[in-house]
């Protein structure tokens, strides 16, 4: 049972983090005054190449990696 719980939590974290990277969904969902980070990044890339986009992408990858490592660390069985 603990392995199933850990797998479900890991899958939920991965799905949550992957949803930040979905530009296609963000293009259809956001409109008007509401705009997501990925849509702003995509629009900025169409206008000009800016190193800010690379920095934001690096931060997103780092956050994803740290959260996945934390879920792996938390999910390990405790040794007495």
N, C-alpha and C positions, 0 to 999 in steps of 0.2 A: 503494500500500500504506500509506503513512503516514496518509492521510486515513481509511482504513478503521479503522486502529488507534485514531486519535483519536476517531472516531465511536463505536466500541465502548466506549472508556473513558468518554466523556461520557455515554453511555447507561447505563452501569453506575453511575456516580456519581449520576445523576439518579434511577435506580430505587432506589438505596440511600437517598437522602435522602427520596424520596417514601414509602418504607416506614415512616418515622417518623410520618407523618401519617395512617396507616390505622387509624382508630378501630374500624371494623367488624371487621377481622381481629383487632385487639388484643382486642376484647371476647370473641371466640370462642376465641382461643388461650390467653389468660392466665386463670388461675383459682387459687383457693386463696391461698397466700402469695405467689405470683408475680404481679406486676402491672407493666404497662408504664407509661411516662410518659404516653402519650396516654390510657390508661384512667383513670389517676389524675386527669388534667385533666378528662376528661369527667364523672367522678363528682363532682369538686369543683364543676363548673358546675351540676350538678343540685341540689346542696345549697345553695350560695350563690354570688353573683357576687363574685369576688375579683380584684383587679388583678394578682395573681401570675400568673394564667393568661394575661393579655394580655402580660405581660413574657416569659414562657416562649415564647409564640407568636412574639413579635418576635425573640427570640434564635434560634429555629429558622429563621425566614425569613432572618435575617442570615447564619447559618451556611450555609444553602443557597445564598444569593447569592454569598458569598465563595468557596465551593468551585466553583461553576460558573464564576465569573470566573477562578479559578486554572486550571481545566482549559482554558479558552479561551486563557489566556496561555501555559501550558505547551505547548499543542498548536500554537502558531503556528510556522511554519518560521523557523529561525535565519538571519539575513542575515549574510554574511561581510564 
